[in-house]
Amino acid sequence: MTMANSDIKNLPEAYYEPLGDEMYRATRATMSPWDRTLQHGGPPTALLASCIEAHQPKNDMRLARITVDFMGPIPVSDLKVSTRVLRPGKRIELVESVMHADGKDVAVARGWRISFAPDRVKDIGLEAPPAIPEEQEQAFFEGLVDWGYGEATEWRFVNGAYNQLGPVDIWARLRIPLIKNERLTGLQRMLVIADSANGLSAELPFDDYMYVPPSINVTILKYPVGDWIFMRAKTIIAADGIGFAEAHLFDQEQIVGTVAQPLLVIGR
């Protein structure tokens, strides 16, 4: 499916509509490329992280790592999220957020919040991203139409392409906020994009193989600044059908985090 950015119309106002009492309604912007009734992993990851951030926040602590385990398919439906502190601490604490749908736990997130202080140490090992390319046609994977998640994001390739196998370098910008009537944050931007690492850097044809990531782990060096996220992603697969995808994430100035996903790779 090929379209110009000007052709993207009728997007929802956000990925989720807040319903109150820790309830949210998923919109078509969360839609998986493989099943219109299910969500892509990116928006739920960002929503769970936002709930962790908002739960008993501390001004001198921020999220430094989040792991989300997908307990099963996440429907495009009404969801409830419950959050608690598992391991309190003054410098390091662990917070858990669980997503429920249709009476089941569908995703469990655990995030480590770590204390920070300006100029505690000097910057070490920072990398800079490449420049953002000019606007590109949004040419989604062959045969893929009406893909809510894909349409809600603007994609610009530096290296690679939708229908080209192998590692990829790509810039992405969300077109809508995560939660209706709430400002889109840097953390939300990077996490909505992060779960795309395995799909964008696929090493085997989607017509012949499925990639199932049961989990995603994102280590967060800093919260991104600006609208754009750059991802440098690759996938490695063993002959027994287990693989992993990994990626480095950047804002327009520097590296901001890493992504790791285990994969079940199986023929269709």
Buried (B, 14 or more C-beta within 10 A) or exposed (E): BEBEEEEBEEBBEBBBBBEEEBBBBBBBBBBBBBEEEBBBBBBBBBBBBBBBBEBEEEEEBBBBBBBBEBBEBBBBBBBBBEBEBEEEEEEEBBBBBBBBBEEEEBBBBBBBBBBEEEEEEEEEEEEEBEEBEEEBEBBBBEEBEEBBBBBBBBBBBBEBBBEEBEBBBBBBBBBBBBBBEEEBBBBBBBBBBBBBBBBBBBBBEBEEBEBEBBBBBBBBBBBBEEBBBBBBBBBEBEEEEEBBBBBBBBBBEBBBBBBBBBBEBEEE
